[in-house]
């Protein structure tokens, strides 16, 4: 599920894979990128993305590999 080919930046709209624990599936959710981060976890630097979901404006910080695509902004 690694997406190292995606180059995202602040303000981009992206699709995020969200895990649904009820039926053990993933579904996409649209979000706006607030920032990209590199966090040190267990002596390894891991890329994360801070974002705001567009459906309810909640914020989250997710691993970069959960980003499944970039969405074109509609005018």
Contact map, one row per residue, 1 for C-alpha under 8 A:
111000000000000000000000000000000000000000000000000000000000000011000000000
111100000000000000000000000000000000000000000000000000000000000111000000000
111111000000000000000000000000000000000000000000000000000000000110110000000
011111100000000000000000000000000000000000000000000000000000000010000000000
001111100000000000000000000000000000000000000000000000000000000000000000000
001111110000000000000000000000000000000000000000000000000000000000001100000
000111111000000000000000000000000000000000000000000000000000000000000000000
000001111101000000000000000000001000000000000000000000000000000000000100000
000000111111000000000000000000001011000000000000000000000000000000000000000
000000011111000000000000000000011111000000000000000000000000000000000000000
000000001111100000000000000000011100000000000000000000000000000000000000000
000000011111110000000000000000011000000000000000000000000000000000000110100
000000000011111000000000000001111000000000000000000000000000000000000111100
000000000001111100000000000001111000000000000000000000000000000000111110000
000000000000111110000000000111100000000000000000000000000000000000111110000
000000000000011111000000000111100000000000000000000000000000000001111000000
000000000000001111100000011110000000000000000000000000000000000001110000000
000000000000000111110000011110000000000000000000000000000000000001000000000
000000000000000011111001111000000000000000000000000000000000000000000000000
000000000000000001111111111000000000000000000000000000000000000000000000000
000000000000000000111111100000000000000000000000000000000000000000000000000
000000000000000000011111100000000000000000000000000000000000000000000000000
000000000000000000011111100000000000000000000000000000000000000000000000000
000000000000000000111111110000000000000000000000000000000000000000000000000
000000000000000000111111111000000000000000000000000000000000000000000000000
000000000000000011110001111100000000000000000000000000000000000000000000000
000000000000000011110000111110000000000000000000000000000000000000000000000
000000000000001111000000011111000000000000000000000000000000000000000000000
000000000000001111000000001111100000000000000000000010000000000000000000000
000000000000111100000000000111110000000000000000000011100000000000000000000
000000000000111100000000000011111000000000000000001111100000000000000000000
000000000111110000000000000001111100000000000000001111000000000000000000000
000000011111110000000000000000111111000000000000111100000000000000000000000
000000000110000000000000000000011111000000000000111100000000000000000000000
000000001100000000000000000000001111100000000000111000000000000000000000000
000000001100000000000000000000001111110000000011110000000000000000000000000
000000000000000000000000000000000011111000000011110000000000000000000000000
000000000000000000000000000000000001111100001111000000000000000000000000000
000000000000000000000000000000000000111110001111000000000000000000000000000
000000000000000000000000000000000000011111111100000000000000000000000000000
000000000000000000000000000000000000001111111100000000000000000000000000000
000000000000000000000000000000000000000111110000000000000000000000000000000
000000000000000000000000000000000000000111111000000000000000000000000000000
000000000000000000000000000000000000000111111100000000000000000000000000000
000000000000000000000000000000000000011110111110000000000000000000000000000
000000000000000000000000000000000000011110011111000000000000001000000000000
000000000000000000000000000000000001111000001111100000000000001100000000000
000000000000000000000000000000000001111000000111110000000000111100000000000
000000000000000000000000000000001111100000000011111000000000111100000000000
000000000000000000000000000000001111100000000001111100000011110000000000000
000000000000000000000000000000111110000000000000111110000011110000000000000
000000000000000000000000000000111100000000000000011111001111000000000000000
000000000000000000000000000011110000000000000000001111111111000000000000000
000000000000000000000000000001110000000000000000000111111100000000000000000
000000000000000000000000000001100000000000000000000011111000000000000000000
000000000000000000000000000000000000000000000000000011111100000000000000000
000000000000000000000000000000000000000000000000000111111110000000000000000
000000000000000000000000000000000000000000000000000111011111000000000000000
000000000000000000000000000000000000000000000000011110001111100000000000000
000000000000000000000000000000000000000000000000011110000111110000000000000
000000000000000000000000000000000000000000000001111000000011111000000000000
000000000000000000000000000000000000000000000001111000000001111101000000000
000000000000000000000000000000000000000000000111100000000000111111100000000
011000000000000000000000000000000000000000000011100000000000011111100000000
111100000000000000000000000000000000000000000000000000000000001111110000000
110000000000000111000000000000000000000000000000000000000000011111110000000
001000000000011110000000000000000000000000000000000000000000001111111000000
001000000000011110000000000000000000000000000000000000000000000011111100000
000001000000011100000000000000000000000000000000000000000000000000111110000
000001010001111000000000000000000000000000000000000000000000000000011111000
000000000001111000000000000000000000000000000000000000000000000000001111100
000000000000100000000000000000000000000000000000000000000000000000000111110
000000000001100000000000000000000000000000000000000000000000000000000011111
000000000000000000000000000000000000000000000000000000000000000000000001111
000000000000000000000000000000000000000000000000000000000000000000000000111
